[in-house]
Structures are given as structure tokens and as C-alpha cells.
């Protein structure tokens, strides 16, 4: 296996400042330098979620199929040149970033206008339900158009998921194009935690690991973990797992938002707060690498990043997908009606937005983004283009002299046929529960993953209140004795102050 590094930096403050500069600079340029025939495409994406170029020469990737990958400029700037060369019209991308799905949603409600954004699956569902998205044109899905890189290169597995998930009777694929995807699981230190322990959400309730485990500081992920613990006996029951409608039943259980279940989850999470080291969003990776904690709820892409960082220190971390079930998540490109139809020429605006999605869906673009970001692209490549597969093999394929190897089939992702021998990687046996598994979980593992649905307004209020109660103590639960002690201290302070004044 080649040593693979990520160009992604942990300096999120710098990224945020840079993003703010880009927005300000873009707005200034829009006001003073826009030509009449220039299209200004406003794109908003996650921080550190697209290749920004500026690669060093030693980072140049040369694949076995002869393709060379090198990021010289930001990918969105390369798109501008490609669009002009392909369509004869100038486009300028105003690229900005958001930190969370909720941040993006708040930005939209506060009046920020974008043509193209890249939220996660539940936020896509929410925006669909609110009627705020513009559907992709029928020509976008025309496989005969060689510039339609998305439909010609998207993984059959991803396309199936996008086509079979619906909101109000409308498929995701009508409004969203897959960008990155992955699963949630447990990043763990095999020197301190067994694989068996890490294969259950119950690890976060294990008192033997008090103050050595961490959960996510957001309600959706932590609620999902709580459901995995609460329903563990049912979810691992063989009769339940062998049911013909297992996937539907698992999805229903892991999306249970009845008030009774919410109350049970709150009680459990309040107990877990005494057991965990922290609720974290980004610090868990560093805490795992430094050894502060031994297990962390983690997204697969960040798990890969943490394992890579630990490898540099000769410190091994592993990744496990709990047996009870895990969250299958997606980030996808969607067009906003306010942006598309707020432009002078909506037809040209929409064409540029769809072209951007197609450009980042080229196999070379997908490889650049995976190299920079560390997450897994939804792009597999056409049957005649094995660039993405060759990149995965470049990352994880065993050297010829490797004595102990495994065969890892990826046909389910690249061709839709799990038995397709063209897409089998011979990897080091050390990749079991490691980066390859995190980036491309086995087909068997994916059978126990489900999408977490979005919460409607009433459910969101109930879930958010539960989370507030978990993260902040409930004032009604403070015992009378505590209030009396506080009152006594207050009176003592007042008495001392009054005595000094007198």
C-alpha cells in the first residue's frame, strides 16, 4: 500500500477567513467587473470539501492506467476555463463555505442567495419538503451527452439509493446529485478496545471506559447512537435481521421519534454524559491520535483521516460499523430556486449550475477531491474509465511482495455487480477494519445501514428540546437542598457587602 496523505488542513479558522474573503471578493467583483455576458455562479459548500489545488510536484499521482492527477488550481477555477472552452460562455464562480447543515439553512433564511449548495441528505429532504429546490433538467440525465459526467460516472449503488429514497412521493434524484457519501461508526484503539466491543453502540455506555469515549456534539448523531443502544436486543435478533423487509424495519426503528422513545433516549444520553470524555465535532480525531480517548463516534471520512494521522506516528486506529445498524449518509448538489430564478437569465444560470456538477463528477475531479478531502466520492467512473478504481488501488493495493493479503470486492460500487472480478482489490490483511473498509464498507456491512430521515417541525422541536435537556441541566431537577445552599451563600455575600458599606 502506498503512503497516502491528505492535503486537508485542520486550521478551520483560516479556511473560514479565506471563505469569507472569497465571498467579499466575489461580491466586489460582481459589483464592479461583471460583463454583460458573464454568468456568476454562486456555490456554497462545506469547509475543506473541494480540492483547492497548489499541489507540490511530489504529490503528482500517476496511476497504472497511465492517467496523471495533479491539482494546480482550485477545482472551481478549472471549471471556469472548462466551461468557456466547452460552451463558449464565461462563467465566474463565487465560492463560499458553511460549517454545518444548520448554518447553511440559517444563512438561506437570513437572505443569503446561492445557485448551488451541497447539504447532507436530511437537509436535502427538508429543502425538498419546503419546495425550495429546482429539479435537474431531463437533459442532465441524458447518457448520450458526453459532457454529462454525473450520469455517466455515478456509482450504480449511489444512483440506486438516490432513486429509491423519496420525500412526498418525489425521488431524491430529481433534485439532488450525489457528491460524497459514507457511514457512521466507531473509531477505536485496538490496543485498548476489542473489535467486539467496538462493534456495538453500547461501547459508549461501557463504564469500564469512563471518560475515554466521545460522542458527537449534534442531536442527530447522538440520538442515532442512543437508539442503537436502546434497541440493541431487537436489532441484533436473528429473526429481525432475517425478515424479508429487514431494511424497512431497520429504517423505521432507527428513525423512531415517538415521544416515549425520545424520553428514553434523553434519559440514556443524560447517563452517558457521565461516562463520555466529551461531545465533539472535530476534536475527536486529535483526541484519538493523542490517546486521550480510546473510542469515538465518527464519520467514515474523518475516521480515515484520523487513521492516516495515527499511522504517521506508528499508532494504529481501526474503524467498526456497529452490528445494530449504522447511518448511511450523503452530501449532494442541489439547486436553489431563489438563486436560479433570481438571476437575469435563469436558463443560463441553471445550465452553468448543472455543468458545475458535471465537471466535479469527472473521474479526475473525483480523485482530486478524494485526495484532498479524504471522504469517498459518489463517482465510480464509466465502464471504459477505471480512473477512480485505479486510484483506490493506488491507495490500498498491496505491494507484490506483501506476504499476507486479502481480496476485497468492490463490484457493488463500481459496476453494480458484487461478483465483478474487474473490481477486486488485493489489499494487505492489515486493511481489515482500516481505511479501505471505512471508505468502501463491504456490501454485507451496507445491508445494515439506513438513511436517517429529516424531522418535521413538531418532531424537530421535541428532539431539540431533548438535546437541550441533555446538554444543559434541567432547572426543575435541582433538589431543594441545593437551592437552599445557593440561597445561604447569596445571603452570606450580601451580609459581607452590607457590613463593609456600613
LOPASE-988040 format. One record per residue (C-alpha): x, y, z; residue in three letters; residue number from 1. Coordinates in nm, 2 decimals. Each point is the difference from the previous one (the first is absolute). Layout:
N
        u        v        w   residu   num
        X        Y        Z      ALA   NUM
...
***
This chain:
502
        u        v        w   residu   num
     0.00     0.00     0.00      UNK     1
     0.13     0.35    -0.09      UNK     2
     0.03     0.25     0.27      UNK     3
    -0.29     0.23    -0.05      UNK     4
    -0.03     0.34     0.15      UNK     5
    -0.28     0.26     0.01      UNK     6
     0.05     0.36    -0.10      UNK     7
    -0.29     0.10     0.23      UNK     8
     0.11     0.24     0.28      UNK     9
    -0.14     0.01     0.35      UNK    10
     0.02     0.38     0.00      UNK    11
    -0.37     0.06    -0.03      UNK    12
     0.03     0.36     0.11      UNK    13
     0.23     0.06    -0.30      UNK    14
    -0.25    -0.17    -0.23      UNK    15
    -0.29     0.20     0.13      UNK    16
     0.20     0.32    -0.04      UNK    17
     0.09    -0.10    -0.35      UNK    18
    -0.36    -0.08    -0.08      UNK    19
    -0.11     0.33     0.13      UNK    20
     0.26     0.17    -0.21      UNK    21
    -0.12    -0.19    -0.31      UNK    22
    -0.36     0.11     0.06      UNK    23
     0.10     0.36     0.06      UNK    24
     0.23     0.00    -0.30      UNK    25
    -0.26    -0.17    -0.21      UNK    26
    -0.26     0.25     0.09      UNK    27
     0.23     0.29    -0.08      UNK    28
     0.10    -0.15    -0.33      UNK    29
    -0.37    -0.06    -0.07      UNK    30
    -0.07     0.36     0.06      UNK    31
     0.29     0.16    -0.19      UNK    32
     0.12    -0.25    -0.26      UNK    33
    -0.29    -0.20    -0.13      UNK    34
    -0.04     0.00    -0.37      UNK    35
    -0.34    -0.02    -0.16      UNK    36
     0.06    -0.35    -0.14      UNK    37
     0.17    -0.15     0.31      UNK    38
    -0.18    -0.24     0.22      UNK    39
     0.06     0.03     0.37      UNK    40
    -0.06    -0.34     0.17      UNK    41
    -0.03     0.01     0.37      UNK    42
     0.11    -0.32     0.16      UNK    43
    -0.01    -0.08     0.37      UNK    44
     0.17    -0.32     0.13      UNK    45
     0.13    -0.15     0.32      UNK    46
     0.34     0.13     0.13      UNK    47
     0.30    -0.20    -0.13      UNK    48
    -0.23    -0.19    -0.24      UNK    49
     0.15     0.07    -0.34      UNK    50
     0.36    -0.01    -0.14      UNK    51
     0.16     0.34     0.02      UNK    52
     0.30    -0.09    -0.21      UNK    53
     0.35     0.12     0.07      UNK    54
     0.14    -0.36     0.01      UNK    55
     0.37    -0.05     0.04      UNK    56
     0.16    -0.19    -0.29      UNK    57
     0.07    -0.31     0.22      UNK    58
    -0.38    -0.02     0.05      UNK    59
    -0.06    -0.07    -0.36      UNK    60
    -0.19    -0.33    -0.03      UNK    61
     0.08    -0.24    -0.28      UNK    62
    -0.24    -0.29    -0.03      UNK    63
     0.06    -0.34    -0.16      UNK    64
    -0.24     0.09    -0.29      UNK    65
     0.23     0.29    -0.09      UNK    66
    -0.22     0.28     0.13      UNK    67
     0.18     0.27     0.19      UNK    68
    -0.18     0.20     0.27      UNK    69
     0.14     0.34     0.10      UNK    70
    -0.19     0.29     0.17      UNK    71
     0.16     0.33    -0.10      UNK    72
    -0.30     0.24     0.04      UNK    73
    -0.32    -0.02     0.21      UNK    74
    -0.24    -0.24    -0.18      UNK    75
    -0.26     0.27    -0.03      UNK    76
     0.24     0.22    -0.19      UNK    77
     0.09    -0.28    -0.23      UNK    78
    -0.38    -0.04    -0.06      UNK    79
    -0.01     0.36    -0.12      UNK    80
     0.25    -0.07    -0.27      UNK    81
    -0.16    -0.33    -0.10      UNK    82
    -0.35     0.17    -0.03      UNK    83
     0.13     0.27    -0.23      UNK    84
     0.19    -0.26    -0.21      UNK    85
    -0.31    -0.23    -0.02      UNK    86
    -0.29     0.25    -0.03      UNK    87
     0.16     0.32    -0.11      UNK    88
    -0.14     0.20     0.29      UNK    89
     0.19     0.16     0.29      UNK    90
    -0.10    -0.11     0.35      UNK    91
     0.14     0.11     0.33      UNK    92
    -0.04    -0.20     0.31      UNK    93
    -0.07     0.18     0.33      UNK    94
     0.11    -0.28     0.24      UNK    95
    -0.09     0.02     0.37      UNK    96
    -0.03    -0.25     0.28      UNK    97
    -0.22    -0.10     0.29      UNK    98
     0.09    -0.19     0.32      UNK    99
    -0.32    -0.21     0.07      UNK   100
    -0.33    -0.07    -0.17      UNK   101
    -0.17     0.22     0.25      UNK   102
     0.24     0.28    -0.08      UNK   103
    -0.09    -0.02    -0.36      UNK   104
    -0.37    -0.01     0.07      UNK   105
     0.03     0.31     0.22      UNK   106
     0.20     0.18    -0.27      UNK   107
    -0.27    -0.07    -0.25      UNK   108
    -0.27     0.12     0.24      UNK   109
     0.20     0.31     0.07      UNK   110
     0.00     0.09    -0.37      UNK   111
     0.32    -0.14    -0.14      UNK   112
    -0.05    -0.10    -0.36      UNK   113
     0.17    -0.30    -0.17      UNK   114
    -0.06    -0.18    -0.32      UNK   115
     0.16    -0.33     0.10      UNK   116
     0.06    -0.14     0.35      UNK   117
     0.11    -0.34     0.14      UNK   118
    -0.19    -0.10     0.32      UNK   119
    -0.04    -0.34     0.15      UNK   120
    -0.28    -0.24    -0.06      UNK   121
    -0.23     0.12     0.27      UNK   122
     0.04     0.36    -0.09      UNK   123
    -0.07    -0.09    -0.36      UNK   124
    -0.32    -0.16     0.11      UNK   125
    -0.09     0.30     0.20      UNK   126
     0.06     0.24    -0.29      UNK   127
    -0.20    -0.23    -0.23      UNK   128
    -0.29    -0.01     0.24      UNK   129
     0.00     0.38     0.02      UNK   130
    -0.01     0.03    -0.38      UNK   131
     0.33     0.20    -0.01      UNK   132
     0.19    -0.21    -0.25      UNK   133
     0.01     0.01    -0.38      UNK   134
    -0.01    -0.34    -0.17      UNK   135
     0.27    -0.11    -0.24      UNK   136
    -0.09     0.02    -0.36      UNK   137
    -0.07    -0.31    -0.20      UNK   138
     0.30     0.06    -0.22      UNK   139
     0.22    -0.02     0.31      UNK   140
    -0.07    -0.37     0.01      UNK   141
     0.06    -0.06    -0.37      UNK   142
     0.27    -0.26    -0.02      UNK   143
     0.06     0.07    -0.37      UNK   144
     0.14     0.35     0.09      UNK   145
     0.37    -0.05     0.06      UNK   146
     0.01     0.31     0.22      UNK   147
    -0.25    -0.16     0.24      UNK   148
     0.27    -0.14     0.22      UNK   149
    -0.22    -0.05     0.30      UNK   150
    -0.25    -0.25    -0.15      UNK   151
     0.28    -0.17    -0.19      UNK   152
     0.23    -0.04     0.30      UNK   153
    -0.22    -0.02     0.31      UNK   154
     0.03    -0.33     0.19      UNK   155
    -0.29    -0.24    -0.07      UNK   156
    -0.03    -0.05     0.37      UNK   157
    -0.03     0.38     0.07      UNK   158
    -0.24     0.05    -0.29      UNK   159
    -0.22    -0.28     0.14      UNK   160
    -0.01     0.16     0.34      UNK   161
    -0.08     0.35    -0.15      UNK   162
    -0.28    -0.16    -0.21      UNK   163
    -0.16    -0.20     0.27      UNK   164
    -0.02     0.26     0.28      UNK   165
    -0.29     0.24    -0.02      UNK   166
    -0.16     0.30     0.16      UNK   167
    -0.37     0.06    -0.05      UNK   168
     0.01    -0.24    -0.29      UNK   169
     0.29     0.17    -0.18      UNK   170
     0.34    -0.18    -0.04      UNK   171
     0.32     0.16     0.12      UNK   172
     0.15    -0.04    -0.34      UNK   173
    -0.25     0.25    -0.14      UNK   174
     0.16     0.27     0.21      UNK   175
     0.34    -0.12     0.12      UNK   176
     0.32    -0.14    -0.15      UNK   177
     0.23    -0.20     0.23      UNK   178
     0.34     0.15     0.09      UNK   179
     0.14    -0.18     0.30      UNK   180
    -0.14    -0.29     0.21      UNK   181
     0.09    -0.22     0.29      UNK   182
    -0.11    -0.17     0.32      UNK   183
     0.02     0.07     0.37      UNK   184
     0.18    -0.23     0.24      UNK   185
     0.25    -0.04     0.28      UNK   186
     0.36     0.11    -0.03      UNK   187
     0.20    -0.19     0.26      UNK   188
     0.34    -0.08     0.14      UNK   189
     0.05    -0.38    -0.04      UNK   190
     0.26     0.01     0.27      UNK   191
    -0.27     0.10     0.26      UNK   192
    -0.33    -0.11    -0.15      UNK   193
    -0.09    -0.33    -0.16      UNK   194
    -0.16    -0.03    -0.35      UNK   195
    -0.30    -0.16     0.17      UNK   196
    -0.05     0.30     0.23      UNK   197
     0.04     0.24    -0.28      UNK   198
    -0.26    -0.18    -0.20      UNK   199
    -0.29     0.13     0.22      UNK   200
    -0.13     0.34     0.08      UNK   201
     0.00    -0.13     0.36      UNK   202
     0.37     0.09     0.02      UNK   203
    -0.10     0.36     0.09      UNK   204
    -0.18    -0.13     0.30      UNK   205
     0.28    -0.23     0.12      UNK   206
     0.10     0.12     0.34      UNK   207
     0.34    -0.17    -0.03      UNK   208
     0.08     0.28    -0.25      UNK   209
    -0.12     0.29     0.21      UNK   210
     0.13     0.33    -0.14      UNK   211
     0.17    -0.19    -0.28      UNK   212
    -0.27     0.02    -0.27      UNK   213
    -0.15     0.29    -0.19      UNK   214
    -0.33     0.06    -0.18      UNK   215
    -0.09     0.26    -0.26      UNK   216
    -0.12     0.35     0.11      UNK   217
    -0.31    -0.01    -0.21      UNK   218
    -0.34    -0.14     0.07      UNK   219
    -0.04    -0.22    -0.31      UNK   220
     0.31    -0.20     0.04      UNK   221
    -0.02    -0.04     0.38      UNK   222
    -0.37    -0.09    -0.02      UNK   223
     0.08    -0.26    -0.26      UNK   224
     0.26    -0.16     0.23      UNK   225
    -0.25     0.01     0.29      UNK   226
    -0.26    -0.18    -0.21      UNK   227
     0.27    -0.26    -0.09      UNK   228
     0.05    -0.06     0.37      UNK   229
    -0.37     0.00     0.10      UNK   230
    -0.10    -0.24    -0.27      UNK   231
     0.31    -0.21    -0.01      UNK   232
    -0.17    -0.33     0.10      UNK   233
    -0.26     0.04    -0.27      UNK   234
     0.24     0.12    -0.27      UNK   235
     0.24    -0.30     0.04      UNK   236
    -0.27    -0.25     0.03      UNK   237
     0.03    -0.26    -0.28      UNK   238
    -0.37    -0.01    -0.07      UNK   239
     0.00     0.37    -0.04      UNK   240
     0.30     0.00    -0.23      UNK   241
    -0.12    -0.28    -0.22      UNK   242
    -0.34     0.16    -0.06      UNK   243
    -0.08     0.06    -0.37      UNK   244
    -0.06     0.37     0.08      UNK   245
     0.30     0.03     0.22      UNK   246
     0.12     0.32    -0.15      UNK   247
    -0.33     0.17     0.03      UNK   248
    -0.04    -0.11     0.36      UNK   249
     0.35     0.11     0.09      UNK   250
    -0.06     0.34    -0.15      UNK   251
    -0.33     0.03     0.20      UNK   252
     0.18    -0.09     0.32      UNK   253
     0.29     0.23    -0.05      UNK   254
    -0.24     0.29    -0.09      UNK   255
    -0.23    -0.06     0.30      UNK   256
    -0.10     0.35     0.13      UNK   257
    -0.29    -0.09     0.22      UNK   258
    -0.01     0.20     0.31      UNK   259
     0.05    -0.31     0.21      UNK   260
     0.32    -0.08    -0.19      UNK   261
     0.12     0.36     0.02      UNK   262
    -0.05    -0.01     0.38      UNK   263
     0.19    -0.33     0.02      UNK   264
     0.28     0.14    -0.21      UNK   265
     0.03     0.31     0.21      UNK   266
     0.03    -0.21     0.32      UNK   267
     0.26    -0.22    -0.16      UNK   268
     0.20     0.30    -0.14      UNK   269
    -0.01     0.17     0.34      UNK   270
     0.16    -0.31     0.14      UNK   271
     0.26    -0.02    -0.28      UNK   272
     0.10     0.36     0.08      UNK   273
     0.16    -0.13     0.32      UNK   274
     0.19    -0.26    -0.20      UNK   275
     0.13     0.18    -0.30      UNK   276
     0.31     0.21    -0.03      UNK   277
    -0.17     0.26    -0.21      UNK   278
    -0.25     0.09    -0.26      UNK   279
     0.21     0.10    -0.30      UNK   280
    -0.04     0.11    -0.36      UNK   281
     0.36     0.00    -0.13      UNK   282
     0.23    -0.05     0.30      UNK   283
    -0.07    -0.38     0.03      UNK   284
     0.26    -0.08    -0.27      UNK   285
     0.28     0.17     0.18      UNK   286
    -0.11    -0.14     0.33      UNK   287
     0.01    -0.35    -0.15      UNK   288
     0.34     0.05    -0.15      UNK   289
     0.14     0.14     0.33      UNK   290
    -0.15    -0.28     0.20      UNK   291
    -0.23     0.22     0.21      UNK   292
    -0.29    -0.22    -0.09      UNK   293
    -0.02    -0.36    -0.13      UNK   294
    -0.32     0.01    -0.19      UNK   295
    -0.19     0.27    -0.19      UNK   296
    -0.32     0.03    -0.19      UNK   297
     0.13     0.09    -0.34      UNK   298
    -0.10     0.06    -0.37      UNK   299
     0.19    -0.24    -0.23      UNK   300
     0.19     0.28    -0.18      UNK   301
     0.13     0.15     0.32      UNK   302
     0.08    -0.35     0.13      UNK   303
     0.23    -0.04    -0.31      UNK   304
     0.16     0.33     0.07      UNK   305
     0.07    -0.10     0.37      UNK   306
     0.13    -0.34    -0.10      UNK   307
     0.24     0.16    -0.25      UNK   308
     0.12     0.25     0.26      UNK   309
     0.05    -0.28     0.26      UNK   310
     0.20    -0.21    -0.26      UNK   311
     0.25     0.29    -0.03      UNK   312
     0.07    -0.05     0.37      UNK   313
     0.01    -0.38    -0.02      UNK   314
    -0.32    -0.01     0.20      UNK   315
    -0.28    -0.22    -0.13      UNK   316
    -0.37     0.09     0.00      UNK   317
    -0.29    -0.20    -0.14      UNK   318
    -0.36     0.06    -0.11      UNK   319
    -0.30    -0.22     0.07      UNK   320
    -0.36     0.02    -0.12      UNK   321
    -0.23    -0.11     0.29      UNK   322
    -0.20    -0.32    -0.04      UNK   323
    -0.32     0.17     0.11      UNK   324
     0.01     0.22    -0.31      UNK   325
     0.15     0.33    -0.12      UNK   326
    -0.08     0.32    -0.18      UNK   327
     0.05     0.01    -0.37      UNK   328
     0.05     0.37    -0.09      UNK   329
     0.05     0.20    -0.32      UNK   330
     0.09     0.35    -0.09      UNK   331
    -0.15     0.11    -0.33      UNK   332
    -0.01     0.30    -0.24      UNK   333
    -0.34     0.17    -0.02      UNK   334
    -0.11     0.32    -0.18      UNK   335
    -0.20     0.26     0.19      UNK   336
    -0.30     0.17    -0.17      UNK   337
     0.08     0.33     0.16      UNK   338
     0.34     0.01    -0.17      UNK   339
    -0.08    -0.15    -0.34      UNK   340
    -0.31     0.21    -0.05      UNK   341
     0.14     0.31     0.16      UNK   342
     0.25     0.04    -0.28      UNK   343
    -0.04     0.19    -0.32      UNK   344
    -0.01    -0.31    -0.21      UNK   345
    -0.12    -0.31     0.20      UNK   346
     0.06    -0.23    -0.29      UNK   347
     0.37     0.09    -0.03      UNK   348
     0.03     0.00     0.38      UNK   349
    -0.14    -0.35     0.03      UNK   350
     0.22    -0.13    -0.29      UNK   351
     0.31     0.13     0.18      UNK   352
    -0.11    -0.16     0.33      UNK   353
    -0.06    -0.34    -0.17      UNK   354
     0.33     0.04    -0.18      UNK   355
     0.19     0.06     0.33      UNK   356
    -0.15    -0.33     0.14      UNK   357
     0.11    -0.18    -0.32      UNK   358
     0.35     0.14     0.02      UNK   359
     0.06    -0.10     0.36      UNK   360
    -0.14    -0.35    -0.10      UNK   361
     0.28    -0.07    -0.25      UNK   362
     0.22    -0.29     0.13      UNK   363
     0.30     0.23     0.02      UNK   364
    -0.19     0.25     0.20      UNK   365
    -0.13    -0.27     0.23      UNK   366
     0.36    -0.12     0.06      UNK   367
     0.12     0.35     0.08      UNK   368
    -0.28     0.06     0.24      UNK   369
     0.05    -0.34     0.18      UNK   370
     0.37     0.06     0.03      UNK   371
    -0.06     0.35     0.15      UNK   372
    -0.30    -0.07     0.21      UNK   373
     0.04    -0.37     0.11      UNK   374
    -0.36    -0.08    -0.05      UNK   375
    -0.15    -0.24    -0.26      UNK   376
    -0.13     0.14    -0.33      UNK   377
    -0.33    -0.12    -0.14      UNK   378
     0.18    -0.03    -0.33      UNK   379
     0.11    -0.34    -0.12      UNK   380
     0.08     0.07    -0.37      UNK   381
    -0.14    -0.13    -0.32      UNK   382
     0.08    -0.36    -0.11      UNK   383
     0.26     0.13    -0.23      UNK   384
     0.16     0.22     0.26      UNK   385
     0.15    -0.17     0.31      UNK   386
     0.18     0.30     0.13      UNK   387
    -0.18     0.01     0.34      UNK   388
     0.05    -0.38     0.05      UNK   389
     0.36     0.03    -0.09      UNK   390
     0.03     0.28     0.26      UNK   391
    -0.15    -0.21     0.27      UNK   392
     0.24    -0.28    -0.10      UNK   393
     0.29     0.26     0.00      UNK   394
    -0.10     0.08     0.36      UNK   395
    -0.06    -0.35     0.14      UNK   396
     0.12    -0.26    -0.24      UNK   397
     0.27    -0.23     0.15      UNK   398
     0.35     0.00    -0.12      UNK   399
     0.10    -0.30    -0.20      UNK   400
     0.23    -0.11     0.28      UNK   401
    -0.28     0.02     0.26      UNK   402
    -0.02    -0.34     0.17      UNK   403
    -0.34     0.02     0.16      UNK   404
    -0.28     0.14    -0.22      UNK   405
    -0.38    -0.01    -0.03      UNK   406
    -0.23     0.03    -0.30      UNK   407
    -0.23     0.30     0.04      UNK   408
    -0.29     0.01    -0.25      UNK   409
    -0.13     0.34    -0.10      UNK   410
    -0.22    -0.10    -0.29      UNK   411
    -0.32     0.11     0.18      UNK   412
     0.13     0.36    -0.02      UNK   413
     0.17     0.01    -0.33      UNK   414
    -0.22    -0.21    -0.23      UNK   415
    -0.30    -0.10     0.21      UNK   416
     0.11    -0.37    -0.01      UNK   417
     0.17    -0.11     0.33      UNK   418
     0.15    -0.30    -0.19      UNK   419
     0.17     0.22    -0.26      UNK   420
     0.36    -0.12     0.00      UNK   421
     0.12     0.32    -0.17      UNK   422
    -0.06     0.19     0.33      UNK   423
     0.18    -0.21     0.26      UNK   424
     0.29     0.15     0.19      UNK   425
     0.27    -0.22     0.14      UNK   426
     0.08     0.18     0.32      UNK   427
     0.22    -0.05     0.30      UNK   428
    -0.18    -0.20     0.27      UNK   429
     0.08     0.29     0.23      UNK   430
    -0.28     0.19    -0.18      UNK   431
    -0.27    -0.20     0.18      UNK   432
    -0.20     0.26     0.19      UNK   433
     0.23     0.27    -0.13      UNK   434
     0.00     0.28    -0.26      UNK   435
    -0.12    -0.22    -0.30      UNK   436
    -0.29    -0.13     0.21      UNK   437
    -0.09     0.34     0.13      UNK   438
     0.00     0.16    -0.35      UNK   439
    -0.18    -0.30    -0.17      UNK   440
    -0.18    -0.21     0.25      UNK   441
    -0.07    -0.35    -0.11      UNK   442
    -0.33    -0.07    -0.17      UNK   443
    -0.10    -0.22     0.30      UNK   444
     0.07     0.29     0.24      UNK   445
    -0.21     0.24    -0.21      UNK   446
    -0.30    -0.23     0.04      UNK   447
    -0.03     0.12     0.36      UNK   448
     0.02     0.37    -0.08      UNK   449
    -0.29     0.23    -0.05      UNK   450
    -0.06     0.37    -0.07      UNK   451
    -0.12     0.21     0.29      UNK   452
    -0.30     0.20    -0.11      UNK   453
    -0.05     0.37     0.06      UNK   454
    -0.22     0.11     0.29      UNK   455
    -0.31     0.20    -0.07      UNK   456
    -0.07     0.32     0.20      UNK   457
    -0.17    -0.16     0.30      UNK   458
     0.25    -0.29     0.02      UNK   459
     0.29     0.25    -0.03      UNK   460
    -0.13     0.20     0.29      UNK   461
    -0.04    -0.32     0.22      UNK   462
     0.35    -0.13    -0.10      UNK   463
     0.17     0.33     0.05      UNK   464
    -0.16     0.05     0.34      UNK   465
     0.12    -0.34     0.09      UNK   466
     0.35     0.09    -0.10      UNK   467
    -0.01     0.33     0.19      UNK   468
    -0.10    -0.20     0.31      UNK   469
     0.29    -0.24    -0.06      UNK   470
     0.27     0.27    -0.05      UNK   471
    -0.14     0.23     0.27      UNK   472
    -0.13    -0.10     0.33      UNK   473
    -0.38     0.03     0.05      UNK   474
    -0.06     0.27     0.26      UNK   475
    -0.31    -0.19     0.12      UNK   476
     0.22    -0.29     0.10      UNK   477
     0.22     0.20     0.24      UNK   478
    -0.08    -0.13     0.35      UNK   479
    -0.13     0.23     0.27      UNK   480
     0.31    -0.05     0.21      UNK   481
     0.21     0.14    -0.28      UNK   482
    -0.22     0.31    -0.03      UNK   483
     0.03     0.06     0.38      UNK   484
     0.37    -0.03    -0.02      UNK   485
     0.02     0.25    -0.28      UNK   486
    -0.23     0.24     0.19      UNK   487
     0.22    -0.03     0.31      UNK   488
     0.31     0.09    -0.19      UNK   489
    -0.18     0.29    -0.16      UNK   490
    -0.12     0.14     0.33      UNK   491
     0.35    -0.04     0.14      UNK   492
     0.15     0.20    -0.28      UNK   493
    -0.27     0.27     0.04      UNK   494
     0.07     0.02     0.37      UNK   495
     0.37     0.04    -0.05      UNK   496
    -0.06     0.28    -0.26      UNK   497
    -0.25     0.17     0.22      UNK   498
     0.25    -0.02     0.30      UNK   499
     0.27     0.17    -0.20      UNK   500
    -0.23     0.27    -0.12      UNK   501
    -0.12     0.06     0.35      UNK   502
***
